[in-house]
Amino acid sequence: MDSQFGTTKMRPRARLIGLLGEELISDEPVALVELVKNAFDADSSTVKVNFEVDSESKVKRIIVEDNGVGMTVETVLGAWFEPGTANKKNAMRSPGGRPYQGAKGIGRFASARLGDTLLLETKSVSQPPVSVVLSWGDFSDTEYLDDVELSYSVGSSVGFEHGTRLTIEGVDQAKWNAESFRRVHSRLSRLISPFKEVDGFDVALEIPGFPEISGAVETPPEIKSPKYRMYGALKSDGLLDAVIEIDGVESSRLTNQQILSKGYTPECGPFEFEVRAWDRDRDGLEPIARNLGTTVALLRQTLNVYCGVSVYRDGFRVYPYGEPGNDWLQLDLRSRQRPGQNFANNQIVAAIRLSRESNPDLQDRSAREGMIKNSAHQALEDWFIAVIQKLEEARYRVRPKQEKKNSDALFEAFDVSPALAKAKEELGNDHPLTKLIQATETQVSIGVERVQEVFSRLLLSAGLGHMVDVVIHEIGAPLGKINRQVEITKRMLSKDFVEVPVGYGESFAKMLSWTDQIYALRRRLEPHTAGRRGRASSFQVRDEVELTVSIYDALITKQGMTVEVEGGDDFTVKMSPAAFGQVIANLIDNAIYWSSYKNGVGGGGEIKVLIARDGAGFQVRVQDDGPGVAIEDEDRIFESYVSTKPNGMGLGLYIARLVIEPYGRLVYDRDSGLNGACFVAKFEQGVGL
């Protein structure tokens, strides 16, 4: 068969227009937001969204009207009728200087999501008005896009001097109810950035039968009255400037504060932010509800609608960040990991301010919902979590201690405080039953705290011991097989070659040295196995400290830091090596982290471990050259779920304190010769000295 050559053209199907509206616009509220953005792009000062209803209060049409620059007949025919036009993308800004919010040329088809037909009426200053009627069904019934006949008229009166009016008919009435109306109000009220960078643009919503959400669209007063507030900016050098307020009063001011390791800069680019947060328990919300003249239940309901972290680019919100259920930063997971300290997603209303110019690597997805999950997006997540942690630390310092008790979900069933509150309300503080419940609450609270401590020890022992047992047991066989296989390979090569080729011997030596390192690590872990973990044995303290430090050899070498161990070679103790090693390992691990944090990755660092007799016992002092512990944090660093590390669990020092209790105590000493942190493990009894 002879070859054939030729040219042809791609003819898009007419149904493509319907797909643009149905597939790229996820729901009706999003479609309305797209139309409001178009009004902004047209330099409108106001845009009105009006739902017209019939005699049965069912929506029969939606009208979106603005007073922008409008369109000429040339613009309608040459640009508006061209799906995917690049006019906005090329110009970037409107004639009035506004950054365009729609740059893909598909926002106009959002109306296809809202109804069957569209009447477009538009008028530009000093130009005749233009009217266009679109029936979206025509695009499904006709085979090819260029076969669809579109009718327009020029010169008919539209009743306004300039602007655009969209009248959408054939609305699906089943999709509009009280819940969907409130969702529209929520979307529109959060559309404009709270950073006041968009002036002269107002949105009005008219919904018959819903006066509470009709009129000018504004943020509810409940959202303007947080318990905690933090606002500021993360700069391009990775340093933080921020102000923290509690109950409307400035609590602290952060200036050029390093919040991640030295030398790290935000790949996402700089950003501004504001975080508003609440304690959602009754004690936390009741004063706010009382001041606003509302109820705790209604306040919680409002927070449920508006909670989350929203992202604003060039003044407008990037959907769906901050939508109910869109916990894109996994704040709920963080809250479960550190209950009582980390905010859950439903406790905060936050905004991040970006721009296309300063944050070019944060790019929209093609579906116009969210941003591409690239390394810049991951950096935005990491840096903003570090920002939130500063507010969490400030909140933790001021919260009454009793608010944190029984915070672990496992122990919530033992919380009798609701019963006590009800008894006080119904019977009064002096009633015998109220007093009995109060005494019972105190006893239960004390008991639960003791159980929590024991539970933490058992959990640690069971979890760590099981992991160590598995590793010790399973690692031996493969190591032995590797060594044997190396020897077999060497013998096979000897048979094939009179002399083993250059380089093979060196490779074999490296492999065997690596397996020796794994064998050494296995020996270090053996004291932590289930059979030996609680068993006392004699050991020289310095040897055990150096053995623990050697576990971190790879990290220490990579960081380029020095670790000095002094003293402890002149005495031997008899106690559990596992307990001793666990305490020291925790202190060494923290010291390496904070030294690296301050000096930057690969920037060196210094750690000193000083071992000395102390009366009838001994002490191990671990010092680093990191940032140290802030004075206001010294009293709480040994509490459970408290950590100043980004994404830290807050259990390391807490568990180390529990483990050392049978032998002595763990304390923080500010007198560190390295001007960093200094922890002292005091072993005062049961050590066989």
C-alpha positions in Angstrom: 0.0 0.0 0.0 1.3 3.4 -1.0 2.0 5.9 1.9 -0.4 8.8 2.3 0.4 12.3 3.5 -1.7 15.3 4.2 -2.9 17.8 6.8 -6.0 18.2 8.8 -7.5 20.3 11.6 -8.7 19.5 15.0 -12.4 20.2 15.5 -13.5 20.4 19.1 -16.9 18.9 19.9 -19.5 21.3 21.0 -20.1 19.5 24.3 -16.6 20.7 25.4 -18.3 23.9 26.5 -20.5 22.1 28.9 -17.6 20.0 30.2 -15.7 23.2 31.0 -18.5 24.3 33.3 -19.4 21.0 34.8 -15.9 19.5 35.2 -13.7 22.5 36.0 -16.2 24.2 38.3 -16.9 21.8 41.2 -20.1 23.2 42.6 -22.6 26.1 42.4 -21.0 28.4 45.1 -17.7 28.1 43.3 -19.3 29.1 40.0 -20.8 32.2 41.6 -17.4 33.1 43.0 -15.9 32.9 39.5 -18.5 35.3 38.2 -17.8 37.7 41.0 -14.1 37.5 40.2 -14.9 38.5 36.6 -16.6 41.6 38.0 -13.5 42.5 39.9 -11.4 42.0 36.7 -13.8 44.5 35.0 -12.8 47.2 37.5 -16.3 47.1 39.1 -16.8 48.8 42.5 -19.8 46.8 43.3 -21.3 43.4 42.3 -24.7 42.2 43.3 -25.8 38.6 43.3 -29.6 38.4 43.3 -31.6 35.2 43.7 -35.1 35.7 42.3 -37.8 33.2 43.6 -41.2 32.2 42.5 -44.4 32.1 44.5 -43.3 28.9 46.2 -40.0 30.5 47.3 -38.0 28.4 44.8 -35.2 29.9 42.9 -36.2 30.6 39.3 -33.2 32.8 38.1 -29.9 34.2 39.3 -28.8 37.7 38.3 -25.1 38.8 38.7 -24.7 42.5 38.0 -21.7 44.8 38.2 -20.8 48.4 37.3 -17.5 47.7 35.7 -16.1 48.9 32.4 -18.3 46.6 30.4 -17.5 45.2 27.0 -17.7 46.6 23.5 -19.2 44.5 20.6 -15.6 44.0 19.4 -14.6 42.6 22.8 -17.6 40.3 22.9 -17.1 38.9 19.4 -13.3 38.8 19.5 -12.6 37.7 23.1 -15.7 36.7 25.1 -16.7 34.2 22.4 -13.2 32.6 22.4 -12.9 29.9 25.0 -9.4 29.9 26.6 -8.5 33.4 25.4 -5.2 34.6 26.7 -6.1 38.3 26.9 -6.0 38.4 30.7 -2.9 36.2 31.0 -1.0 38.5 28.6 -2.2 41.7 30.1 -1.9 40.5 33.8 -3.7 43.7 35.0 -7.0 45.3 34.3 -7.2 48.9 32.8 -7.7 50.1 36.4 -4.5 48.4 37.6 -6.1 45.4 39.4 -4.3 42.0 39.1 -6.5 39.7 37.0 -8.1 36.9 39.0 -9.2 34.9 35.9 -6.3 34.1 33.5 -7.4 30.9 31.8 -10.4 32.2 29.8 -12.9 29.7 31.2 -14.5 31.6 34.1 -17.4 32.8 31.9 -18.5 29.2 31.5 -19.2 29.0 35.3 -22.7 30.0 34.4 -23.2 26.7 32.7 -23.0 25.1 36.1 -25.7 27.4 37.4 -28.5 27.1 34.8 -29.6 26.1 31.3 -29.5 29.6 29.6 -27.5 32.8 30.0 -28.5 36.3 28.9 -25.4 38.5 28.8 -26.0 42.3 28.8 -23.0 44.6 28.8 -22.2 48.2 28.0 -19.0 50.0 27.8 -18.8 53.8 28.3 -19.7 55.8 25.2 -20.4 52.5 23.3 -23.7 50.9 22.4 -24.9 48.0 24.6 -24.5 44.4 23.5 -26.7 41.5 24.4 -26.0 37.8 23.9 -28.2 34.7 24.6 -26.6 31.4 25.2 -28.5 28.1 25.5 -26.1 25.6 26.9 -28.2 22.7 25.6 -27.3 23.8 22.1 -23.7 22.8 22.7 -24.8 19.3 23.6 -27.2 18.9 20.7 -24.8 20.1 18.0 -21.9 17.9 16.9 -19.1 20.4 16.5 -18.3 23.7 18.3 -18.1 25.8 15.1 -21.5 24.6 14.0 -23.3 26.3 17.0 -25.0 29.5 15.9 -24.8 32.3 18.5 -27.1 35.3 18.4 -26.3 38.7 19.6 -27.8 42.2 19.3 -26.3 45.7 19.5 -28.1 48.8 20.6 -30.9 47.5 22.8 -31.3 49.4 26.1 -29.9 47.6 29.2 -30.9 50.1 31.8 -27.4 51.0 33.2 -24.6 53.4 32.1 -21.8 50.8 32.1 -21.1 47.3 33.4 -22.3 43.8 32.8 -25.4 41.9 33.9 -25.7 38.1 33.7 -29.2 36.6 33.9 -29.2 32.8 34.4 -32.4 30.9 33.8 -33.3 27.2 34.1 -31.8 26.9 37.6 -31.8 23.5 39.3 -34.1 24.3 42.2 -33.1 21.2 44.2 -29.6 22.5 44.6 -30.6 25.7 46.4 -31.7 25.5 50.1 -30.8 27.2 53.4 -27.5 25.3 53.6 -26.3 26.1 50.1 -27.3 29.8 50.5 -25.1 29.9 53.7 -22.3 28.3 51.8 -22.5 31.0 49.2 -22.4 33.7 51.8 -19.4 32.0 53.5 -17.5 31.7 50.2 -18.2 35.3 49.2 -17.5 36.7 52.7 -14.0 35.0 52.6 -13.3 35.8 49.0 -11.7 39.2 49.7 -8.4 39.2 51.5 -8.6 40.3 55.2 -5.3 42.2 54.6 -7.2 45.2 53.2 -5.3 45.1 49.9 -8.5 45.2 47.9 -10.2 48.6 48.1 -13.2 49.8 46.3 -14.8 46.5 45.7 -18.0 45.4 47.5 -20.2 42.3 47.2 -23.9 42.3 47.9 -26.1 39.2 48.2 -29.9 39.3 48.0 -31.8 36.1 49.0 -35.5 36.4 49.7 -36.4 34.8 53.0 -32.9 35.0 54.4 -32.4 38.6 55.7 -29.6 37.5 58.0 -27.3 36.7 55.0 -28.7 39.3 52.6 -27.1 42.7 52.0 -23.5 43.6 52.0 -21.4 40.5 52.4 -19.2 40.8 55.5 -17.3 38.6 57.9 -19.5 37.7 61.0 -18.6 39.6 64.2 -17.9 36.3 65.9 -14.8 35.8 63.7 -13.5 39.3 64.6 -13.3 38.4 68.3 -10.7 35.7 68.8 -9.1 34.7 72.1 -5.7 34.6 70.5 -4.4 36.5 67.5 -1.1 36.5 65.7 -0.2 38.6 62.6 3.0 39.4 60.8 5.3 38.3 58.0 7.8 35.5 57.2 10.5 37.3 55.2 12.6 35.9 52.3 15.5 35.2 54.6 13.4 32.9 56.8 13.1 35.2 59.7 9.8 36.0 61.4 8.3 39.4 62.4 5.0 39.0 64.3 2.8 40.3 67.0 0.8 38.0 69.4 -2.3 39.3 71.1 -4.3 37.5 73.9 -7.8 38.9 74.7 -7.1 41.9 72.5 -3.9 42.9 74.4 -0.4 42.6 72.9 1.3 39.7 74.6 4.6 39.5 72.8 6.4 40.9 69.7 8.8 38.7 67.7 11.5 40.5 65.6 13.8 38.7 63.1 13.2 35.4 64.9 14.6 32.2 63.5 11.9 29.6 63.4 13.6 26.8 61.4 17.2 25.8 61.2 19.7 28.5 60.5 20.4 29.0 56.8 17.0 27.7 55.7 15.0 30.1 53.5 11.4 29.6 52.4 11.4 28.1 48.9 7.8 29.1 48.7 8.8 32.8 49.0 7.9 35.3 51.7 4.3 35.6 52.9 2.2 37.6 55.4 -0.3 36.0 57.7 -3.0 36.4 60.3 -4.1 33.7 62.7 -7.1 33.9 64.9 -7.8 31.1 67.4 -10.2 30.1 70.1 -10.4 27.5 73.0 -13.5 25.7 72.0 -14.5 24.4 75.5 -17.3 26.2 77.2 -15.1 28.1 79.6 -13.1 29.5 76.6 -16.1 30.5 74.5 -18.7 31.6 77.1 -17.1 35.0 77.8 -16.8 35.7 74.0 -20.4 34.6 73.4 -21.7 36.8 76.3 -19.9 39.9 74.9 -21.3 39.3 71.5 -24.9 38.6 72.7 -24.9 35.1 71.3 -24.7 31.5 72.6 -21.8 29.1 72.8 -23.6 26.7 70.4 -24.0 29.5 67.8 -20.4 30.6 68.2 -19.2 27.0 67.6 -21.5 26.7 64.6 -20.0 29.9 63.1 -16.4 28.6 63.8 -17.4 25.3 62.1 -18.3 27.2 58.9 -15.3 29.6 58.8 -12.5 27.6 60.4 -9.4 26.6 58.6 -6.4 28.2 56.9 -7.2 30.2 53.8 -4.7 31.3 51.1 -5.1 34.7 49.4 -3.2 35.6 46.3 -3.1 39.2 45.1 -6.2 39.9 47.3 -8.4 37.0 46.4 -8.8 33.6 48.0 -7.4 30.5 46.4 -10.1 27.8 46.6 -10.5 25.3 48.4 -7.9 26.2 51.1 -9.8 26.9 54.3 -13.1 25.3 53.3 -14.8 23.2 56.0 -13.2 19.8 56.0 -10.2 21.0 54.1 -7.5 20.4 56.7 -4.6 20.8 54.2 -2.1 21.3 56.9 -3.2 18.2 58.9 -3.8 20.3 62.0 -6.2 17.8 63.5 -3.4 15.1 63.3 -1.0 17.5 65.1 -3.7 18.2 67.7 -4.1 14.5 68.4 -0.4 14.0 68.7 -0.1 16.8 71.3 -3.5 17.4 72.8 -3.8 20.5 74.9 -1.1 22.4 73.1 -1.6 22.1 69.3 -4.6 23.8 67.7 -7.1 21.7 65.8 -8.4 22.8 62.4 -11.7 23.9 63.9 -10.0 26.2 66.5 -8.4 28.6 64.0 -9.4 31.0 61.3 -6.2 32.0 59.4 -5.2 33.7 56.3 -1.9 33.5 54.3 -1.1 36.4 51.9 0.8 35.6 48.7 1.4 37.2 45.3 2.2 36.0 41.9 5.3 38.2 41.9 6.8 37.2 45.2 5.6 33.5 45.1 6.0 32.5 41.5 6.5 28.8 42.3 3.1 28.5 43.9 1.1 27.8 40.8 -2.6 27.0 40.3 -3.8 23.6 39.2 -5.4 23.5 35.8 -8.8 22.9 37.4 -8.5 26.2 39.2 -8.9 24.5 42.6 -5.8 24.6 44.8 -2.2 24.8 43.9 0.2 22.3 42.4 1.8 20.1 45.2 5.4 20.8 44.4 8.4 21.5 46.7 7.4 25.1 47.0 3.9 24.1 48.3 5.5 21.7 50.8 7.7 24.6 52.0 4.7 26.7 52.5 3.2 24.0 54.7 6.3 23.5 56.7 7.0 27.2 57.3 3.4 28.1 58.2 3.3 25.2 60.7 6.4 26.7 62.3 4.5 30.1 62.5 1.5 28.5 64.1 3.7 26.9 66.7 4.7 30.3 68.0 1.1 31.1 68.8 0.6 27.7 70.3 3.5 28.2 72.7 2.1 31.6 73.7 -1.3 30.1 74.4 0.1 27.3 76.4 1.9 29.7 78.7 -1.2 31.5 79.7 -3.8 28.7 79.9 -4.7 27.6 83.4 -3.0 24.3 84.3 -6.4 22.7 85.1 -7.4 23.1 81.5 -4.8 20.6 80.4 -5.6 17.8 82.8 -7.2 14.7 81.4 -6.5 16.1 77.9 -5.6 12.6 76.6 -8.6 11.2 74.7 -8.1 7.9 76.4 -8.9 9.4 79.7 -11.8 11.7 78.7 -14.3 9.2 80.1 -13.0 9.9 83.6 -13.7 13.7 83.3 -16.6 14.5 85.8 -16.4 18.3 85.4 -19.6 18.5 83.4 -21.5 16.7 86.2 -19.9 19.1 88.7 -20.9 22.2 86.7 -24.5 20.9 86.3 -24.7 20.2 90.1 -23.5 23.8 90.9 -26.0 25.2 88.4 -29.0 23.2 89.7 -28.2 22.7 93.4 -25.7 25.5 94.3 -22.1 25.3 95.5 -23.1 24.4 99.2 -25.4 21.5 98.5 -24.0 18.2 100.0 -24.3 16.4 96.6 -22.3 19.2 94.9 -19.6 19.0 97.5 -19.5 15.2 97.1 -19.1 15.4 93.3 -16.4 18.1 93.8 -14.4 15.8 96.2 -14.9 12.9 93.8 -13.6 15.0 90.9 -10.4 15.8 92.9 -9.8 12.2 93.7 -10.4 11.0 90.1 -8.1 13.8 88.8 -5.3 12.7 91.0 -5.8 9.1 90.2 -5.9 9.7 86.5 -2.7 11.7 86.6 -0.9 8.8 88.3 -2.4 6.3 85.9 -1.3 8.5 82.9 2.3 8.4 84.2 2.3 4.7 84.7 0.6 4.2 81.3 3.3 6.3 79.6 6.0 4.2 81.2 4.3 1.0 80.1 3.6 2.2 76.7 7.2 3.3 76.2 8.5 0.0 77.6 6.2 -2.1 75.5 6.6 -0.2 72.3 10.3 0.4 72.4 11.0 -3.1 73.8 9.0 -4.8 71.1 10.8 -2.8 68.3 14.2 -3.6 69.8 13.4 -7.3 70.2 12.3 -7.5 66.6 15.4 -5.7 65.3 17.8 -7.7 67.4 16.2 -10.9 66.4 15.7 -10.3 62.7 19.0 -8.4 61.9 21.3 -11.3 62.7 20.4 -13.7 59.9 20.7 -11.3 57.0 24.0 -10.0 58.4 25.4 -13.5 58.5 24.2 -14.2 55.0 25.8 -11.1 53.6 29.2 -12.0 55.2 28.9 -15.5 53.8 27.9 -14.3 50.4 30.9 -12.0 50.3 33.3 -14.9 51.0 31.6 -17.1 48.4 31.8 -14.3 45.8 35.5 -13.9 46.6 36.1 -17.6 46.1 34.2 -17.6 42.8 36.3 -14.7 41.5 39.5 -16.5 42.5 38.5 -19.4 40.3 37.8 -17.2 37.3 40.8 -14.9 37.7 44.4 -15.7 38.5 44.4 -12.4 40.3 41.3 -10.6 41.6 40.8 -7.4 39.5 41.8 -4.1 41.1 38.9 -2.5 43.1 37.1 -5.7 44.0 39.1 -6.3 47.1 38.5 -2.7 48.2 34.7 -3.1 47.6 34.6 -6.3 49.6 36.5 -4.7 52.5 34.0 -1.8 52.5 31.0 -4.2 52.6 32.5 -6.1 55.5 33.2 -2.9 57.4 29.6 -1.8 57.0 28.3 -5.1 58.3 30.7 -4.8 61.2 29.1 -1.4 62.0 25.6 -3.0 61.9 26.9 -5.7 64.2 28.2 -3.1 66.6 24.8 -1.3 66.6 23.1 -4.6 67.3 25.4 -5.1 70.4 24.5 -1.6 71.6 20.8 -2.3 71.4 21.0 -5.7 73.2 20.7 -4.2 76.7 17.3 -2.8 75.6 15.7 -6.1 74.7 12.8 -7.4 76.8 14.9 -9.9 78.7 17.6 -7.4 79.7 15.8 -4.1 79.8 15.0 -3.9 83.6 18.0 -6.0 84.7 20.7 -4.2 86.7 24.3 -4.8 85.7 27.7 -3.2 86.4 29.1 -0.8 83.8 31.5 2.1 83.6 29.5 5.3 83.2 31.9 6.9 80.6 31.9 3.7 78.5 28.1 3.7 78.4 27.9 7.4 77.6 30.4 7.0 74.7 28.4 4.0 73.5 25.2 6.1 73.4 26.9 8.9 71.6 28.3 6.5 69.0 24.8 5.7 67.9 24.6 9.2 66.5 28.0 9.1 64.8 26.4 9.5 61.3 24.5 12.6 62.3 27.4 14.1 64.2 29.8 13.6 61.2 27.3 15.0 58.7 26.7 18.1 60.8 30.5 18.5 61.3 30.0 19.0 65.1 32.3 18.0 68.0 31.2 16.0 71.0 33.4 15.9 74.0 32.9 13.5 76.9 34.8 14.2 80.1 35.1 12.4 83.4 33.4 9.2 84.6 36.3 6.8 83.8 37.2 6.3 87.5 34.0 4.7 88.8 31.6 1.9 88.0 27.8 1.7 88.8 25.3 -1.1 89.0 21.9 -0.2 87.6 19.8 -0.8 84.5 21.9 0.1 81.5 18.7 0.5 79.4 17.3 3.1 81.8 20.6 5.0 81.9 21.0 4.8 78.1 17.5 6.0 77.5 17.9 9.2 79.5 21.3 10.0 78.0 20.1 9.2 74.5 17.3 11.7 74.8 19.6 14.5 76.0 22.1 13.8 73.2 19.4 13.7 70.6 18.0 17.1 71.8 21.5 18.6 71.9 22.3 17.5 68.3 19.0 18.9 67.1 19.2 22.3 68.7 22.9 22.8 67.9 22.1 22.0 64.2 19.1 24.3 64.4 21.2 27.3 65.5 24.3 26.6 63.4 22.5 25.5 60.3 22.7 22.2 58.5 26.3 21.2 58.1 27.4 24.3 60.0 29.2 22.5 62.9 28.3 22.8 66.5 29.6 21.8 69.9 28.3 19.4 72.6 30.0 18.7 76.0 29.1 15.8 78.3 30.5 16.1 81.8 30.4 13.1 84.2 31.1 13.6 87.9 30.4 12.0 91.3 27.7 13.7 93.3 27.5 12.7 96.9 26.3 9.1 97.1 25.6 9.1 93.4 26.7 10.8 90.2 25.5 13.2 87.6 25.7 13.6 83.8 25.7 17.1 82.4 24.8 17.6 78.7 25.5 21.0 77.3 25.1 22.3 73.7 25.7 25.6 71.9 22.1 25.9 70.6 19.6 28.7 71.3 18.9 27.4 74.8 15.5 27.3 76.6 13.5 30.5 76.9 13.0 31.6 80.6 9.2 31.4 80.2 9.5 27.8 79.0 11.7 26.4 81.7 8.8 25.3 84.0 7.0 23.4 81.3 9.6 21.6 79.2 9.3 18.4 81.2 5.5 18.2 80.8 3.9 15.8 78.4 3.1 17.0 74.8 5.2 20.1 75.3 7.8 20.8 72.6 9.4 23.8 71.0 10.5 21.7 68.0 8.5 22.1 64.8 6.2 19.1 64.7 7.8 17.7 67.9 5.8 15.2 69.9 6.6 16.7 73.3 7.3 13.3 74.9 11.1 13.0 75.0 12.0 14.9 78.1 8.7 13.9 79.8 9.6 10.2 79.4 13.2 10.8 80.4 12.0 12.4 83.6 9.8 9.4 84.3 12.5 6.9 83.6 15.0 8.6 85.9 12.6 8.9 88.8 13.6 5.7 90.5 17.2 6.9 90.5 17.0 10.6 90.9 15.8 13.6 88.8 16.3 15.5 85.6 16.8 19.3 85.8 17.5 22.2 83.6 20.5 24.4 84.5 20.9 27.8 83.0 24.6 28.1 83.7 25.8 26.4 80.6 29.3 27.3 79.6 28.3 27.1 75.9 25.5 29.6 76.3 23.0 27.0 75.0 20.9 24.4 76.8 22.2 22.5 79.8 20.4 19.4 81.2 21.6 17.6 84.2 20.7 13.9 84.9 21.2 13.4 88.7 21.4 9.7 89.7 21.2 10.0 93.4 20.1 6.5 94.6 20.0 2.8 93.6 23.2 3.1 91.5 25.5 0.8 93.5 28.2 3.4 94.3 
